[in-house]
Amino acid sequence: IKKFISDAYIKRIQDSINYHFSDTKDIEADLTQALKYFKYYFPEVKVPKIVTINSTFSLGAFTYDKDMMGVGLDLYFGPRNPDYDSAGIFQYAQHKMRREYIARNAMEVMYNLYFGGEELSHGKTLLEAMTDKGKKMYFLDYVLPNSPDSLIVGFTQKQTKWCEASEYEIWKFLNDKDLLYKDNYMDQKRYLDEGPSTPGMPPEAPGNIGSWIGLQIVRQFMAKTGNKISMRDLILKYDAKAILEKAKYRPAKS
């Protein structure tokens, strides 16, 4: 421990944490509100103690069992921080290293802890995997009700606008390539993992574009049911196949 806290590199990171997070009232308010929403929908869930840490650029948000959540403040200094480049963090990921993402990422790890399962796995089609990711995005939209879609999915505003304008073309691409109904783990990673762009699509298409389509599928499912299904039932009672059958997602041509 003494060696850790006296290390010059770690002390430099800690100095940056102290500078960027001298006041954390806004973060505490965001986390409190989000956890209240979580507790409202799932009252049996235990709210963890939240501890901020110096993760040496390794962990943004994580759970330790069900009792504690850690937040690595060093991954939220803001994009274009020179230490991120020296730590080998990809440029495309740095736009999410802002304090606004702390509550969002914290709620994502809470979802993963209680409901996540294996979103990407053999034995499921790409369409089912996208819908499972869409359920998570829909959940985040509910517990962070004042957040834009760009923050929920992790895109820039420009990328989000491109997706909104190109929804039909995105769907057509996936359909024409005969990708939607195949059980192919590498396809799941290709369209649901983070990345600078989506292979085969225009350069404006962000990585993880399948999560955005999944969110639209779940939204259409909820609209088709008159928004009468509770968040709890959506998460616990409706699997991807049931959602897809009811949603009958087919975006209109622009």
N, C-alpha and C positions, 0 to 999 in steps of 0.2 A: 504494500500500500504506500509506504514511504517513497519508494522508487517511482510509483505511478504519479503521485501528486507533486513530486519534485522534478519530473521530466519537463524539459524546456518546451517541447512541442505541445504537450498536453496543457501546460500553463498558458501557452499562447492561445490555444483554442478556448480555454476558460476565460481569458481576458476578453475575447470576442463575445463569448456568451454574456459576460457581465455588462459589456457595452450595449449589445443589441437587446438584452432582456433585463435592463435595470428596472423596468416596470412591466409587470405581466398581468395587470388587472383585466385587460381586454381578453387575454387568453383564458384566464380563469372564468370570466363571464361566459365565453363561448362554450367551454367544456361543461360548465355547470348547466347551461341551458340544454345542450345536446344530451347530457346524461339524464336530465329530467324527462326529456322526450322518450329516451330509451326505457327508463323506469316506468313511464306511463304505459307504454305498449307491452312491456314485459316486466310486470311488478315483482316476479319471483327472482329476477336476475340481481345478483349482488353487485353494487357499485364499487369499483375498485378504488383503492387509494392511489393517487397520481403523484409520481415522483419525477422531477426533471433531472436529467443527467448530462454529463459530458460523455458522449458515446465515441469520441474520436472518429467522427464521420462514418459510423457504421449502422446506427439504428435510429430511425425517425420516431416510430411509436411501436410499442410492443406490450404484450401482456405477460405477466409472471404469475402463472396459475390464474385463479380468479380473484385474487386478493389485491393485486397490484398492477398498475399500468405505468410503464416508463415512457418518457418523452425525451428524446435526444435533441436538446435545443440547438446543438451545433449544426443540425441539418435544416435549419430554418433561418439562416442569416439573410436570405435574399439571393436572387440569381446573380451571376457574374462575380461572385465572391472569389478572389484569387486562390484561396485555400481549396476551393472545390476543384479547380483545375489541377492543382498539384496533388490532390488526393485521388485523381483519376475518375472523378464523377462526370458522366457524360453531359454534354451541353443540353441535349434534349430533355434531360431530367431536371435541370436546374431551375426551370421556371416554376416548379412545384415546391421549391425550397424557400417558401415564404411563410410567415407566421400565420397567415389565413388558413394554411393547410394543416395546422396542428390539430384542431378539433376534428376536421374531416378525416385525417389519418387515424386519429384515436378511435373514432367511431367505426372505422373500417376494421381495425384489429378487434374491437369488441364484437362486431358481426362475425368475423372469422372464428373467434373463440367459441361462440355459442351456436352459430348456424352455418358456418362456412363450408365444411366438408371439403371434398376434392372437386373444385370447380372445373379444373382441367384434368381429364382422366380418360383412359381407354374405356370403351363401353358406352360412350355417349357421343352423339353427333355434334358437329360444330354449332348447329342451331340450338341444341339443348344447352351446350356450354355457354353460348351467348346469352341465353335466357336466364341461366343461373347467375351470371354476372350482372344481368339487368335487374334481378331481384335485389342484389346488394346495392346497386346504384339507386334504385327506387327507395330503399330503406334510408340511404344517406340523404336523399332529397327530403325525406320526412323528418329526420332528426336534426337536419340543418336547413330549416325551411326558408331562410333568407339568402341561401347561397345559390349562385348561378350554376347552370349546367356545366359550364367550363370547369368550375372548381370541383363539382361532384364527380365528373368523369376524369378530370386531370388534364384537360386540354387548355390551350390558350384560347382567348376569345376569338381570334382569327380562325383557328382550327374548328371551333364549335360552329361558327357561322358557315364555314365551308361544308361541314357535315349536314347542317340544316338545309342548305341549298342543294346538296347532292344526295339526299337520302335515297331517292329513287335509283340513281346511278350506282350507289354503293350496293344496294340490294340486288340490282341487276347483275353487277359484277360477280357477286357471290353465287348467285343463281346460275348464271351462264357458265361459270367455271365448275359447276356441279360440286360445290363445296359444302352446301348446307346440310345435307343428309348423310354425309360420310362420317364414319368413326375413324378419324385420323388425328392422333395426338399432336403431330407437328403442325397441322392446320390450326388446331386450337391455339397453340403457342404463337403461330404466325399472326393471328388476328385478335388475340386476346392478351398478349404480353405487351409490356411497355416497349417503345422503340421510337426512333426519330420519324418513321413513316411506315406505311403499310405496303409490303411488296406487291408489285403489279398494278397499284393504283397511282393516280397522279401524285406528284411530290407534296401537294397540299394535304393529302390524306394522312392524319396522324396515326401513330402506332396505337394499338389497343382499340381500334375502331369497332371491334365486335362488342365491346362493352356499351358503346353509345347506341348501337343498333339494339342490343338487349334491353336497354332502358326504354327505347321506343316501343318495343314489343310488350313489355310489362305495362307501360302506360296505356297502350291500346287495349290490353286485357282488362285493366281496371275500368276503362271507359266503357267497354262492352258489357261489363257487369254493373254499370251505373254507379261505380265507385262505392258500392255497398259492402265490399269485402274489407275487413279490418286489416291493418298492417300485420297483426299477429297471425291471422288466418292465412294471409298471403305467404308469409314466411314459413309457417309450420304445416300448412295443409295442402298447398298447391305446388306440385312439382313442375318442372319445365314442360313436360308433355301436356299436362292439363292446361297450363297457361297458353301454350302454342295452339292447342285445339280450339280454345275459346277466342283467342285474339285474332286468328286468321290474318296475321300481319301482311299487308301488301301496300307499301307506300305508293301514293299517287305520283304520276309523272309530273315533273316541275312544269 
